């Protein structure tokens, strides 16, 4: 929704995936800063959203590495819902 052009959606989506897939919080913050510099002129709404909201999304980095994927994704909930639907 924050991409100024439809063609930029995939590119911006990849930037966000790269931030969330970083191995450490420090590296994720560096990737965020790089994205802000890269898109400051071409996608100002995206940069504004990134500055305001991404820190909350990076809280999973404060948990042990084994737990991060379970916290970051909704796969466990989707699997549980699928199993309940299958059994009923």
Secondary structure, 3 states (H helix, E strand, C coil): CCCCCHHHHHHHHHHHHHHHCCCCHHHHHHHHHHHHHHHCCCCHHHHHHHHHHHHHHCHHHHCCHHHHHHHHCCHHHHHHHHHHHHHC
